[in-house]
Amino acid sequence: MKITPIFDPQQMGRVMRIAAFMSGSGTNVMRLLERERELEQEPGGSPFKIIFIFSDRSDGVSAGEKIALDTGIPYFSYDIRKFYSLKGLKRTSLTPEGMSARKKFDSIAFRLIRAFDIDIIALAGYMSYLTLNRCVNVHPGDLSIFTPDGKRKYVGDHAVADAIANGETSLHASTIWTDAGVDTGPLLMVSNAIKVELPFPLPDLLKDRKAFKKVVDVHQKRLKEIGDWNIFPLTVEMIARGRFSLDKNNSVYVDGHPAPKGYRLEK
């Protein structure tokens, strides 16, 4: 079956151009920039370059402006909350009316993508549903785990809490090539594991909502540091080097070989 690189550096004849989309602290953007700088010191330089940063927050919450100022990268913000508020809609609405509004909101970013000749969008903590294509995202859950009915088990904003509540003894982060669903795109990479450590037995922990939330927050932070911050830059780098490919069914290949459960750091 024919496979096509997500990005083909030989065909393009240049480095991969990235737009980094973010909403909050921007730690994944910073790790991606750090990796770009590290690679610039190696022979051949970095195979990718962050061209601009886009944030869906203009209320001072997003750290994008500071990151851009510190690095000299162009920065754009378009506040999605204000956009929906002025239309009298809920930001989370996926109704036909809500999706029409979302496409209108995304049309601004789409113009930037075209104007800057962007190859891929790196969703570095971007918390809004996106209707644009060619995006790579990092998720705090092992997306190679499925339910009996064939759906991914740990998706959405509460993936860490769900995994701990279900008795998982370890946690992984994943990167995906996004599609129209929520955490449903082709699985690219799965991180090393972090061990789940509970202060007392799970049944008792689940009865104490405050204690459970604290445990989830601690594990979420650890997973970001050990998982997200490692696999997100590595995934982007591998895409830029032409190592990730897809076939017509969106099955993933790494270096020309099938990778049905993604590229795994653990052997």
Residue pairs with C-beta under 8 A, 6 or more apart in sequence:
1 247
1 248
2 247
2 248
3 245
3 246
3 247
3 253
3 256
4 245
4 246
4 247
5 242
5 243
5 244
5 245
6 120
6 134
6 177
6 239
6 244
6 245
6 246
7 16
7 119
7 120
7 239
7 240
7 242
8 242
9 15
9 16
9 47
9 240
9 241
9 242
10 242
12 119
15 45
15 46
15 47
15 48
15 49
15 240
16 47
16 48
16 49
16 119
16 120
16 239
16 240
17 48
17 49
17 51
17 116
17 117
17 118
17 119
18 32
18 48
18 49
18 50
18 51
18 118
18 119
18 120
18 121
18 122
18 236
19 50
19 51
19 52
19 53
19 54
19 109
19 112
19 113
19 116
19 118
19 120
19 121
19 122
20 29
20 32
20 50
20 52
20 53
20 54
20 121
20 122
20 124
21 53
21 54
21 55
21 56
21 109
21 121
21 122
21 123
21 124
21 126
21 130
21 135
22 28
22 29
22 53
22 54
22 55
22 62
22 63
22 64
22 124
22 125
22 126
23 55
23 56
23 57
23 61
23 62
23 125
23 126
23 127
23 128
24 57
24 61
24 62
24 63
24 125
24 127
25 63
25 125
26 53
26 62
26 63
26 64
26 67
26 124
26 125
27 125
27 224
27 228
27 229
28 122
28 124
28 125
28 138
28 228
28 229
28 232
29 50
29 53
29 64
29 67
29 122
29 124
29 125
30 67
31 228
31 229
31 232
31 233
32 50
32 122
32 124
32 232
32 233
32 236
33 50
33 67
33 71
34 233
35 46
35 233
35 234
35 236
35 237
36 46
36 48
36 49
36 50
37 46
39 45
39 46
39 47
39 48
39 237
40 46
46 240
47 237
47 240
47 241
48 236
48 237
48 239
48 240
50 73
50 122
51 73
51 74
51 116
51 118
52 68
52 73
52 74
52 75
52 76
52 112
52 116
53 64
53 67
53 68
53 73
53 74
53 75
53 76
54 64
54 75
54 76
54 77
54 78
54 109
54 112
55 62
55 64
55 65
55 75
55 76
55 77
55 78
56 62
56 77
56 78
56 79
56 80
56 126
56 127
56 128
57 64
57 77
57 79
57 80
57 81
58 77
58 78
58 79
58 82
59 79
59 81
59 82
62 77
64 75
64 77
65 75
65 77
67 73
67 75
68 74
68 75
69 75
76 109
76 112
78 105
78 108
78 109
80 91
80 105
80 128
81 91
83 101
83 105
84 90
84 91
84 101
84 105
87 101
89 97
89 98
89 101
90 98
91 128
92 98
93 101
94 129
99 131
102 129
102 131
103 131
106 130
106 131
106 132
109 132
110 132
112 118
113 121
113 132
119 134
120 134
120 135
120 136
120 236
120 239
121 130
121 132
121 134
121 135
121 136
122 135
122 136
122 232
122 236
123 130
123 135
123 136
123 137
123 138
123 178
124 138
124 232
126 137
129 182
130 178
135 177
135 178
136 175
136 176
136 177
136 178
136 188
136 235
136 236
136 239
137 175
137 176
137 178
137 183
137 185
138 173
138 174
138 175
138 227
138 228
138 231
138 232
138 235
139 155
139 159
139 173
139 174
139 175
139 176
139 183
140 159
140 160
140 171
140 173
140 220
140 223
140 224
140 227
140 228
141 154
141 155
141 159
141 160
141 162
141 163
141 171
141 172
141 173
141 174
141 183
142 154
142 163
142 171
142 172
142 173
142 174
142 190
143 152
143 154
143 155
143 174
143 176
143 183
143 187
143 190
143 262
144 174
144 187
144 190
144 261
144 262
145 152
145 153
145 154
146 152
146 153
147 153
152 183
152 184
153 162
153 166
154 162
154 163
155 182
155 183
155 184
156 162
156 182
156 183
159 183
160 171
160 216
160 219
160 220
160 223
161 212
161 216
163 171
163 196
164 171
164 196
164 198
164 202
164 212
164 215
164 216
164 219
165 202
165 206
165 212
167 202
168 196
169 195
169 196
170 193
170 194
170 195
170 196
171 193
171 194
171 196
171 219
171 223
171 227
172 190
172 191
172 192
172 193
172 194
172 223
172 227
173 190
173 191
173 223
173 224
173 227
173 228
173 231
174 187
174 188
174 189
174 190
174 191
174 231
174 262
175 187
175 188
175 189
175 231
175 232
175 235
175 262
176 183
176 184
176 185
176 186
176 187
176 188
177 185
177 186
177 188
177 244
177 246
177 250
177 252
178 185
179 185
179 186
179 250
185 250
186 246
186 250
186 251
186 252
187 252
187 261
187 262
188 235
188 238
188 239
188 244
188 252
188 262
188 263
189 231
189 234
189 235
189 238
189 262
189 263
189 264
189 265
190 231
190 261
190 262
190 263
190 264
190 265
190 266
191 223
191 226
191 227
191 228
191 230
191 231
191 265
192 226
192 227
192 230
192 265
192 266
193 266
194 219
194 222
194 223
194 226
194 227
196 219
197 219
198 205
198 215
199 205
199 211
199 215
205 211
205 212
205 215
206 212
230 265
231 265
235 244
235 263
238 244
238 254
238 263
243 254
243 255
244 252
244 253
244 254
244 263
245 252
245 253
245 254
245 256
246 252
246 253
247 253
251 258
251 260
252 258
252 259
252 260
252 262
253 259
254 263
